[in-house]
Amino acid sequence: MARLGGCWAFLCRCFFQYETPKILLIRSKKVGALNRLVQALILAYVIGYVCVLKKGYQDTDSVLSSVTTKVKGVALTNSSQLGLRVWDVADYVIPPQEESSFFVMTNLIVTMNQTQTRCPELPSSSTNCSSDKDCSAGFVDVRGNGVQTGKCVNFSDSARTCEVFAWCPVETDSEPPNPAVLANAENFTVLIKNSIQYPKFSFGRRNILPDVNTSYLRNCIFDRKRDPHCPIFRLGDIVSEANEDFQSMAVHGGVMGIHIRWDCDLDMPESWCVPKYTFRRLDNKDPDNNVAPGYNFRFAKYYKVADNVETRTLIKGFGIRFDVMVFGKAGKFSVVPTLLNIGAGLALLGLVNVVCDWVVLTFMKKSNLYKEQKYSYVDDYALVSEEMP
């Protein structure tokens, strides 16, 4: 019973005690300097970092964007296969329009006058043969060009392959021309029209700035130093800004990124909200692993000749795909984030006392004296004692 009574007295003391702050003024240069130092660090963080650098007094919104492009340029080529030929936008921009992207063909392998008939397949481990027994009629090799007929025919004077029903003659698997056929593509230009909105603030803007007129737009070319706001870009400049060589990239193709960043402070004049352009190569260019480099695809142009025979020209096109990516954030003064950050700053100032108390009560020589002065105990349990048996 005595033990139970002791527990009851302890619980009563814990339940009925009351703590009130006590102000202890310590006249110490060390503690005072520490107190002001911690206060200064917290104020510098709240004012310098949160409010000034991160603009914690602003509400923010993410950008909504649309992008259209228009490529211009003409190239002249003269080859034994195609002869003298002029290339314009309809020839080398494939397809004519893409979503926030455009492709410019810079190199090509052409297989002309293909018709659907029978011809020898290209030599490979699955198509080489010595007799008809090595070929299976109806067999389709997913890496081949057609359907085998079951016959073994001469591919050349020294090689025999299985005959296929396909678009013949089949395309020759060879390296693309070097230098690129359309090497002059680096002088082509592209007009990028970008419209952005910040719905939360009912704010919209274009990368063709309000002071731009038609005469200026016909003659300007983007230049990082002289004309950083011109929306017309020379393809060679885009690649060189990414520290790449256009002529090398044009042989096998690749993928370039055009980054447009809109970071707008809407507390400032609207004219300060302008785009910033950066460029980088997006496809992986690994000198130690050059398997399947670049970017290419095949397409064909169909037509009919005499006797209504369908014929096509197969083109394996190599080129550079330009992906236009838009990023941005806008900020504007708002009471709610301002009050939240002020409240967070005041709460952080409460850490000053915690840090100083910890130092004083732990590391100071007179820490025991400070403990005696800081904590005072006043016991008044007379009522509890009288009720105890």
C-alpha positions, 0 to 999 in steps of 0.5 A: 500500500505504501508503494501504491501511495508513493506512485499516486503522489508522483502522478499527482505532482506531475499532473498538478505542476505548472511551468512558467517562463523565467527570464535569466539575463546573462551578462557574458560577451561570449553568450551575447555574441553567440546570441546575436550571431545565430539571430543574424544567420537566421535573419540572413537566411529568411531575408536573403535566401527565402525572400530575395533569392527564392522570392518567397513573397510570391505566388507561382505558376507553371508555363503553358506553351505552344510551338510552331516552326517554319524552315527555309533554305535551298540546296543544290546537289550534283551526283551521278545517281540523281544528277543536278538537283535543287532541294527545297523545304518540301524535299528535306523537311519530313513530315511537313509539321510535327508537334514541337519538333521538326526534322531536316534531312541532311543525307540519304541513300537512294534506291531508284526504280523499284518494282514488285517482282523477284530478285536475289536477297542481300547476302547474310547468314540466313539467305546464303545458299548453295541449292534450292534446298537451302531456301524455304518458300514463304519464309519471311526474315524480319530483317530481310526485304521480302518473302522467299520463293524457294529458289537459290539464285546468283547474287553475284559472280561469287555469291548465291542467295535465296530469291525473294518476292519484294520491291526490287532491286533491294536496297544495298546496305551501305554507309551513307555518303561522307560528306553529307549530300545536303551539307549546305543544310547548315545554312538553312534557317528556322522560325520558331513561334512560341506562345506561352501563358500563365493561367493563374495570373491571366498573363500571355506572351510570344517570343516574337516580342511586341517591338518586332516588325516585319522588316526586322523579322525578314533580316534578323538571325539569332546571335547570342551577343548581338541579337539574343531575342531574334526567333529565327535560327541558323541550323549550323549555329544551333549545332555549334552552340551545343559544341557539336560539328554540323558537318560530322553530325549531318552524315549519320544524323542526330537529335538536337534540343532547343530549350526555351526558358521563360522565367518571369517576375510579374512584379516587374515591367512586362517587357522584362519577361523575355525568353532565353534560348539554350541548345544541346545534343540529346542523342547519346554520342559515345565514341567507344560505342558507335553501333547504330549511330545517329538518326535515320528512317525510310520513306518512298515516293510512288509513281506509275510508268508505262503499262501502269506498273507501280514503281517507287524510289526508296530513300533512306534519309539521315538527318537532324531532328530538332526538339523544341522544349519550353520551360518556365515559371512566373511569380507575383506578390501574394499575401498568403506566401508572404505571411507563411514565410514570415511566420516560418522566419519567426518560428526559426528565431525561436531556435536562438534561445534553444542554441544559447541555452544548450551552450550555456548549460553544457559548455560554460564553466559556470553551467551549474550556477546557470542551472540553479538560476534558470530553474526554480522549484516551488512546491505546494502539495499541502492539499495533496498530502492531507488527502493521502492516508 
